[in-house]
Amino acid sequence: MKDPTPLAESNSPEDMSGVFTVVAVCAGILILGMIAGAGLWMMAAVTVALVVGAGAFVSAQWSVNVVAQREDLPSEGRDLEVLIGSRVPVCVAVTNNGRLPVAWVLAEDLLPRAAGGESMQHDDSVARVRMPPLSVDGARLAVMTLWPGQTKHLRYVVHCRRRGYFQIGPTVLETGDPVGMFRRYRLGTRPMFVTVLPRIELISTYEIGSRRPIGEIRIRANVMPDPTRLRGIRQWQTGDPMRSVHWAATARTGTLHTKIYEPSSVIGATIIVDMHVSTNPDHNEPIRTDLSVVAAVSIAAALHDAGEPFGLATNGRDAADRVRTEGFLGDHRIGDHFEVRDAAGKAAVMLAKNDRLRPVMIDVDRGPLHLKEMTRTLARLERTDGLTLPDFLIETESRLSSETTLLVILQQAPEETVAALVNLSRRGWAIAVVINALNIDDYTRLAAPLLAENIHVSHLLDQDSIRDVCREQMMR
């Protein structure tokens, strides 16, 4: 499959300064030879000039004639979607379309350092190696010699270890004259984008609401009385419907009594995932945020299986928007021949406007397509320093569905967050909170002020506890 790409070339500033120096030296030698009548000097100047000219011509021809294209790409305009643990084969074909043999060309398929490199995580003064989201089997860099019409391949396999949105490429081609006076860089192929979907924990018994037309979640505001949830009886008052009369109590006391029902909200849930950097600290990354994402997508899948509506609201950032905004920065290694890649980087940028303070919202809906969209969005979700959770709730309250439970998944609950959740609960919203904390003491400390306001709180300890969290939501 052809990969048409706008090509970009670049000459190193060191190359151009070297050329000017050689030209100046040749001109000086030629002038001295003409003045002194030294034919040897003139021959040397002409020879050097020929070598410089031939080098410039050869390097230009090699750079123009060597092309690259990706093979086995997904459909045009679509990202490749895989599951965690999948292996993605990458193949870049490098071809010499010219009539001259190419002595050397260096082809490298770039990969973001944060996606493929190991990093250290410090926890309780113990350094641990954190698994990179991507690992590579094979070489992403190769030096090739190409005869006219010859094609060689750069093959390697990307092992997807964590969920996320990753850019593979672009391929940068570097060549130059045999003497080493010229270096040229060329963007060989566009990058490809891979979305690694999170795992879904199958929860067959989970229900955030009832499958009946009237739900099972108590709220403070009487949206509608639920005849299946009898709370008590009282004396009949003017305006009470006759169908609510408790005839047994009326017969015993001789006075009309009416039934009192629990108010309930409509079925479904709007899942709110807090992804602000201040409440998702670095020392918990990426384990705890990935756990929040797995819990959110698992709950959404369970609601889908139950036929319930579900939606998503988060203050995180979509990694696809980040790529469109920042483009590919690459591994600019200072001090060697990879330093000059400005043209290749500019050609790889996806131009689109991105507002980092803009919330990521998916309206409440049903159906498999809706679940697929929500899974993709959660897979690409990243932490951001934009809106905190309280600011996010204020900003998006008018867009949140009042007919569903607001299921908030967070790691930390500072005073401002507690105040925002309590305020929503007191104004009639159905609020449930899932605290994503490893330490039971941290969970107790964070849950205490919420429980004091009669807000249901669950503890998300690890991936195995997702089912327990969902069961608590169903039985509350």
Disulfide bonds with the S-S distance in Angstrom:
none
